[in-house]
Each structure stands twice: as structure tokens, then as C-alpha cells.
Amino acid sequence: MNASQSSPPFSEAALQQVERIFQRYPADRRQSAVMPLLHLAQKEFGGWLSQESMDYVAALVGIAPIRVYEVATFYTMYNLKPVGKYHVQVCTNISCWLCDSDAIAKTLQNKLRLSFGESSGDGRFTLTEVECLGACVNAPMLQINDDYYENLTPESVAKIIDQLP
């Protein structure tokens, strides 16, 4: 690895994962590993990507940092600011909207006392509106951290939030 010294270092376990990720791609195409490495960096560095962590990924794959920023700012799966312990992402795209994702969003906003893009003062919740989470057949749906919840109703969403530890 030739990541810069001022960048946040990956743990030893994460560095082993980096090597496994690189093995998926031809040696002359390391830049193809940008997306899985950003995902790993996000997990490694507290659930979000700082400029320093994106620079670290750029150094790992040997590309200009701007190319990493372009990827990280395009996809909603990358968090560019700190998120709460529970990152609640509500799909509001057409399939979910037709199945009343507005009611799901309103329930969450009332229950969490947050608007989209906000985090609770205690750092427990962040509420985010996303375009598509890829489960249109079971709309409406949401994602909390790495878990998907489908076929939602306002009542089921309230129960999900209440059951979080």
C-alpha cells in the first residue's frame, strides 16, 4: 500500500480486506476497487467519509482524489458527514411513493422529531431520504444501517423504531 502518511490508517483487518478486494481486479485496474474500498473506509472510519478518508482511498488505488470524490458524491450509499448510530434511509422513489412512502416518512419525522438530512442531538438517529433502495416489489421500504425493512405501514415503522436497542 502506498497511502499517504497523513491519511487515516486502516486497521490490520481492514488492510487484509483491501488485499482481498484488489484480488478481484486485474493488477492494472486497481482503480476499479474504488467503490468497495469507499464502503470499507466508511465502515472503518465511523460510518462516514471525511475528505481525509477519501484521499486515503485515492492513494490506495493510485488515482487523483477528485475521482474518488466524484464517486462518493454521486452515490447516496456514501455518507459525507457523520450519521447517527441508526441511519434511517427512507425510499421515496416512484414505487414506494405509490405505496404511500409519504406516510412512512411523516411517521418517522414525527417519531424521531427530525427532518430529512438531520441527526438527533444525542447522535442516535439520522433520517435520510433516498431515491431507490432496490426493493420496489415490496414497497414501501426503508433501510436502517445494513438492514432492509419492506412492506411497511406507519404502524410497523413505529414498532421498528421502538424496538431498536
N, C-alpha and C positions, 0 to 999 in steps of 0.2 A: 504494500500500500504506500502511496506517496501523498497522503493527505497533508495539508499544511499543519505546522506545529501549533498555530493559533486557533485551530478549529477544535471543536469538542471531540474528544476521542470516543470511539465506540468501545464498549466493554469487550472482553476477550470472547465471550459467547457470541456477541454481535459480529465481531470480526470473522469468526468461523462461519457465520451465516453469510457474510459478504462473499467469502470464497465459494460457498455453495451456489450463491446467486450468479457469480461470474462464470461458473462452470456451465451454466445453461446457454451461454452465448459464445460465439466464436471469439478468439483472443483479440482479433482486430475490431471487434464490435462491442467493446466494454460499455460504450455509451448507451447501449440498448438496455442496460440494467438500471437506468435512472429511476423508473417507476418503482420497482421493488425495493431499491435502496432508499428512496424517499419514504416509503412505507416503513421500512426498518428504522430509519432515522427518527421518524415521528414516534414510533413506539419506544425507542431508546431514549429520547430526549423529552419525555414528559407529555406526549400526546399532541405536540405541535412542532412546526418547523420554523426555527429562527433563521435569520439570514446566515448566521454562522454555521448552522447545521446544513443548510442548502449549499453553502460554499464547501463544506466538508465533503458532501456527496459529489459535487463537481470535481473536486480534487481527486477523489477516489476513481472516478471514471475518466478523468483526463479531458474535461470539456470546460468551456467558459461558463462561469456561474450564471450568466444571463440565460443560457439554455436550460438550466435547472429551474430557474425562476419561472420561465415560460411554462414549463410543465406543472410546477406546483401551483401557479396561479390559475391555470386553466381548469384543473380537476377539483371538484368540491370535496373529494376524499382526503385532501391535504389541508390541514389546519394551519393558517398563517399567524394565528395568535393563540394564546393559551385558552384551553377549554376546561370546563368543569369535570369533576370526577365522572359524571354521567353526561355524555354528549348526545343529546336527543335531536335526531335529524328527522324531520317530517317531510315526506314526499308530497308535493303539491302539483305535480305534473298532471296531464290530462286524465289518465286512468284513475288516479287517486282522487283528483278533483271531482270527476263524475260520480265517484262513490262517496262524496262528502268529506274529503280531507279538510275542508274548511271547518267542519265541526270538530275534527280531531285537533287541528291547530288551535282553535279557540279554547277547547278544553285544556290543552297543555298550557296555553298562555295564561289562563285563569288560575289553574292549579299551581303552576310554578311562579306565577307573577312575573313573567318575563315576556318580552317581545322577541321576535326573531333577531338573531345576532347578539343577544345579550347573555351574560352569565350571572348567576346568583352571587350575591355578596359573600356567601360562605364558601364559594368555589365548588359547590355540589353539582350544579346543573348549568349546561349551556344549551340553548334552544336555537336550532338552525333550520332554515327552510332549504330544501334541496329539490332539484329538478326531477331526478329519477333515481330510484334505488333498485330498479330491475326486477320488481315483483308485481308487475301490472295485473297479472291474473288473480292475485289475492289482495287487490286494493280495497280500502286504503291501508297504507303501511307506514311504518317508521323504523328507524334503526337507533338503538341505544348502544353506544360503543361498538362492539362487534356482533351484537345480537339483533336479528330482524324480528319484527312483530307484524303480523299480517291479519287481514280481515277484521280490522279494528272498528270499534264503536266508541263513542265518547266514554261510555261506562267501562269498557275494557281498558282503555288508555289510562283512566284514573286509577284503576286497580293495579295496572303495571307499575305506575309511578309509586303508588302506596307500598308496593312490595319490594321496592329497591332498598337494600340494606343501608 
